[in-house]
């Protein structure tokens, strides 16, 4: 009887985990991209995050939403990795390929390339931030409200607002410098 109950509990955990992976795989992939430029390291980080979620799932008590709980785990894992130095904190975006000798691109292609280049510069700037600042920016970009960010990070909502305001200004200035404007 105890064995059957254990199997049922294990099956329920497996199903719950599968649901969480289905629901949060894209946001976790975006979060990992904010921490890692290198694709293989980014995939390793995602795997480490999901392993940590799997290990913590039996202890989940429902005091917060699954979303908040998973992001807290994800950011803790990513921050730990960054602080351990096992990951390269900053990898500059690879410059666009040289277009010398090619036909002149259309304005639409130029705009798309400029947009991709700006996104790569933003990603590199975010990866260059200190772990807590990176966490705040990534949560903000994922659409979390300041109260949710406060719950995930352990900061007060007011501190989150002040830090985010400073970080947005810092990133804007960094992008203006890098963009040559």
N, C-alpha and C positions, 0 to 999 in steps of 0.2 A: 504494500500500500504506500509506504513511504517512497519507494522507488518510483511508482506511478506518479505520485504527487511531484516528485523532483523532476521527472520527465516533462510533465505538464508545465511546470514553472520554467524550465529551460526552453521549451517550445514557445511559451508566451514571451520570454525575453528575446528569443531569436526573432519573432514576429515584430515585436516592438522596435528592435534595433533596425530591422529591414525598413520599417516605416520611417524611422528617423533618417536613415541614409537616403531614402527616396525623397523625403521632404527637404533635407538640408545639404545635399551633395553639391548643388550649384553654389550656394552661399559659402560653404566651406572651401570650395575651389577658389572663389574670388578672394576670400580671406588669405588663403595660402599664397595666392599671387601677390598679395600685398607684403608678404614676408619674404618670398623667394622669387628671384628672377629666373633661376635655372630650372628648367622643366622637370628634370629627374629629381632634384631636391624638393621641388614643390610637391611632386607626387609622393615622395617619402614623408613630407610633412603632413599631407592629407592622411596618409595611412597611419601615422603616429596619432593624429587627432582622433581618427575613428577607433583606433585601439584604446585610447584613453576613455572615449565615450562608452565603448563596450564594457570596459572594466568598471566604470562608475555606474552603469545603468542599474544594476541590482540595488544600489543604495539611493537611487533617485526617489525622493519623497514627495515631489509635486509642490514644493514650497514656492517654486517659480515656474514659469512656462518652460517647455522643452527648448524653445528658441533661446531664451536667456541662459539656460543651463548649458546648452551645447556651446554657445559663444563663449561663455566663461571658461569652459574646458579648452576650447580651441585656442583662445588667446593665451591661456596659461601655458599650454604646450608650446605654442609658437614663440612666446616670450622666453620660456626656458631654453629653447633651442638657440635663440638669438644670443642670450646671455652666456650660454656655454661656449659660444664661439664655434660650434659645429657647423654653422651655416655662414656663408659670406653675407654680411649685412647689406652690402651694397654692390650691385652689379650695374654698371652703366648700360643703358640701352645701346644696342648695336646700331650704328648709324645706317641710314637708308643706303641701299646700294648706289653706287655711282651711276649717274645717268649719262655720262659722257658718251657721245657717239650714238645716242639713241634719239629717236624723233622727239620733238617737243611735246610734253604731255599736255592733255587738255586741262582746262581750269578745274573741272570736276575731279580729275585724278589728282591734281595738285592739292585741292582742298582735302580730299580723303587722306593723302599722304601727310599733310600738315596736322590733321586730326589724330592720325595714328602716332605721329611723332610727339605731339603734345601729350597724348595718353601715356606713351612710354616715358616721357620726362616726368610726368606726375607720378607714375608708379615708382620710378627711381627715387624721386624726392621723398615719397612716403616711406620707402624701404630705408632711407637714410636717417629717418627720425629715430629718437630713442624709443625703446619698446613700448612704454606706456603711452607716449604721444602717438605712435603708430597705431596702437590699439584704439585710441580715441577716434582718430581720423577714419580708420577702417569701419568702425561701428557706425560713425556718422554717415559715411558713404553707403552703408548698407540700409540706411533709413531708420536706425534706432532713435528713439526719443531720448532726451537728456536723462530722464528718470531711469530708463532701461539701461543706458550706458553707465549711469551711476551704480545701479544694482550689479552689473557685470563686473565693473572695475573696482568697486568699493569706495569710490570717491563720492563727494556730495554732489547733488545736481548743480549747485552754484559753481563748484570747482570745475565740473565738466563744461559748463557754459563758458567760463572764463578761459579755460585751456583751449577749447575748440575755437573760440574767437581769435586767440593769439596764433594758433596753429594755421587757421585759414589764411591769416595775413602773412604768416611766415612762408607758407607754401606758394601763395600768389606772388610774393616777392621773389622767391627762388625761381619760379617758372618764368617770370618776366626777365630775370637775369639770364637764365639759360636760353630763353627764346630770342634774346638780343633786342627786346623792346624796351 
